[in-house]
Amino acid sequence: MRVPQFSIFDPDGNLPLNLQRTELTHSHLDFMAGAFEAQTKAALALILISVPEIPTLSDVFLTTIRSMFRDLEILPVFFTQFGAGLVTQKNLQGANVKTCLMVSVEQRHNPRLCKLQRRYDATIFFKEFDPDDFAHGDHAPDPLDSVPGTILNVREIGLGGYHSDRGDQKSFESGLIEFATANCPPTKLTKEDRTTLKEALSAGRYEDLPYLIAAEVWLGPSSASTEKPVKPRQSVGRLWSQIIKESMIPFDPIERGSKLSHAYAALGEYVADFASPKLIRKRRKS
């Protein structure tokens, strides 16, 4: 989540500041839990009304996501053919996601992407890397590190001198290099698909950079050792489970209004801040 800015009126000097009154002496303020919950509910409301009606990452939805969430290695939302959900282990399992295509957000303008997405249970987008991401090492951060759950197998397709420690090098063609785990299933991408994904990148931007173009990920059932503990009072996933109560938000607006009527009710004051009156009436009627 993006951290909101606060303006605190403290005439009695109760805020725990240092002697210079330039920094907090500790960050455990009594209103932070409530502020986090309000910020998260606002984000969930915005996602609820902004999820597109087709499995496409539109520019508008991308801007919406980035307005509420920090731009980390992956976007916090996955896409299936039926809906979009917050990237959590519970949601991926609830949506029965076993195969996943990972591509850069730049691929959202690739006309071939929709056809590729249908071959997988879900699509996760990772951010477009900047040359500055490579300034302190040979490789940019690995977006696969941000995928929750158990990764059984993975195939990574990179550009130039891309290297992966997740598997052995399998092939090198047309400037592309492929790494795959030992027991990785056959790829769902043809040579033409891989070339198309490469050509969709900004011309010249990634020249000579060891850049990840796409990854095919096979997910397995969770185990106790792979479940990452979270702070119960500061978990976006927890509030998603309590309020949305479904693994995904349906693309179909009628199904969304019917299936998630409880979420619209729980987030009513936040939805009202973002949605037009016409949209609110439409959701209520459905």
Residue pairs with C-beta under 8 A, 6 or more apart in sequence:
1 36
1 39
1 40
1 43
1 68
1 69
1 70
1 236
2 39
2 67
2 68
2 69
2 70
4 35
4 39
6 35
8 15
15 24
15 29
16 24
16 25
16 26
16 29
17 23
17 24
17 25
18 24
18 25
33 233
33 234
36 233
36 234
37 239
39 68
40 236
40 239
41 239
41 243
41 267
41 270
42 68
42 270
42 273
43 68
43 69
43 236
44 239
44 240
44 243
44 244
44 263
44 267
44 270
45 267
45 270
45 271
45 273
45 274
46 64
46 67
46 68
46 270
46 274
47 64
47 65
47 68
47 77
47 84
47 86
47 249
48 244
48 249
48 256
48 260
48 263
48 264
48 267
48 271
49 271
49 274
49 275
49 279
49 283
50 60
50 61
50 64
50 274
51 61
51 83
51 84
51 249
51 251
51 256
52 58
52 60
52 61
52 84
52 251
53 251
53 252
53 253
54 251
55 79
55 80
55 81
55 82
55 84
55 114
55 117
55 123
55 251
56 79
56 108
56 114
57 75
57 79
57 105
57 108
57 125
58 108
59 108
62 75
62 105
62 108
65 75
65 76
65 77
69 75
69 76
71 127
72 127
72 146
73 126
73 127
73 141
73 142
73 143
73 145
73 146
74 87
74 102
74 124
74 125
74 126
74 127
74 143
74 146
74 147
75 87
75 105
75 124
75 125
75 126
75 127
76 86
76 87
76 236
77 84
77 85
77 86
77 87
78 84
78 85
78 86
78 87
78 91
78 92
78 95
78 97
78 100
78 122
78 123
78 124
79 117
79 122
79 123
79 124
80 95
80 97
80 121
80 122
80 123
80 248
81 117
81 118
82 248
82 250
82 251
83 95
83 248
83 249
83 250
83 251
84 248
84 249
84 251
85 91
85 92
85 94
85 95
85 246
85 247
85 248
85 249
86 236
86 237
86 240
86 244
87 124
87 146
87 147
87 148
88 148
88 237
88 240
89 148
89 149
89 222
89 226
89 227
89 228
90 237
90 241
90 247
91 237
91 240
91 247
91 248
92 100
92 122
92 148
92 149
92 219
92 247
93 149
93 221
93 222
93 247
94 246
94 247
94 248
95 121
95 122
95 247
95 248
96 121
97 121
97 122
97 219
98 121
98 218
98 219
98 220
99 119
99 120
99 121
99 122
99 188
99 216
99 217
99 218
99 219
100 120
100 121
100 122
100 123
100 124
100 147
100 216
100 217
100 218
100 219
101 116
101 117
101 119
101 120
101 122
101 123
101 124
101 188
101 214
101 215
101 216
101 217
102 123
102 124
102 125
102 126
102 143
102 144
102 147
102 214
102 215
102 216
102 217
103 113
103 123
103 125
103 126
103 197
103 213
103 214
104 125
104 126
104 127
104 128
104 129
104 201
104 212
104 213
105 125
105 126
105 127
105 128
106 128
106 200
106 201
106 202
107 113
107 125
107 197
107 200
107 214
108 125
109 200
110 196
110 197
110 200
112 193
112 196
116 188
116 189
116 193
117 123
119 188
120 188
120 216
124 143
124 147
124 217
126 143
126 146
126 212
127 143
128 202
129 140
129 206
129 209
129 211
131 205
131 209
133 140
133 141
134 140
134 209
134 210
138 161
138 163
138 210
139 162
139 163
139 210
140 210
140 211
140 212
142 164
142 212
143 212
143 215
144 151
144 154
144 156
144 166
144 215
144 217
147 217
147 219
148 228
149 219
149 220
149 222
149 226
150 219
150 220
150 221
150 222
150 223
150 226
151 217
151 218
151 219
151 220
152 218
152 219
152 220
153 180
153 181
153 183
153 184
153 185
153 217
153 218
154 166
154 167
154 180
154 181
154 184
154 215
154 216
154 217
154 218
155 167
155 170
155 178
155 179
155 180
155 181
155 184
155 187
155 215
155 216
156 162
156 164
156 166
156 167
156 178
156 179
156 180
156 212
156 214
156 215
157 176
157 177
157 178
157 189
157 194
157 197
157 212
157 213
157 214
157 215
158 164
158 176
158 177
158 178
158 179
158 210
158 211
158 212
158 213
159 175
159 176
159 177
159 198
159 201
159 206
159 209
159 210
159 211
159 212
159 213
160 175
160 177
160 206
160 207
160 208
160 209
160 210
160 211
161 177
161 210
162 177
162 179
162 210
162 211
162 212
163 177
163 179
163 210
164 179
166 179
166 181
167 179
167 180
167 181
167 182
167 184
168 179
168 180
168 182
169 177
169 178
169 179
170 178
170 179
170 180
171 177
171 178
172 178
173 191
174 191
174 194
174 195
174 198
175 198
176 194
176 195
176 198
176 213
184 216
184 218
185 218
187 216
188 216
189 197
189 214
189 216
194 213
194 214
197 213
197 214
198 213
201 211
201 213
230 237
230 238
232 238
243 263
243 266
243 267
244 260
244 263
245 260
245 262
245 263
246 259
246 260
249 256
249 260
250 256
250 259
250 260
253 282
253 286
254 286
256 283
256 286
257 264
257 282
257 283
257 284
257 285
257 286
258 286
261 283
264 271
264 283
264 284
271 280
271 283
272 280
275 283
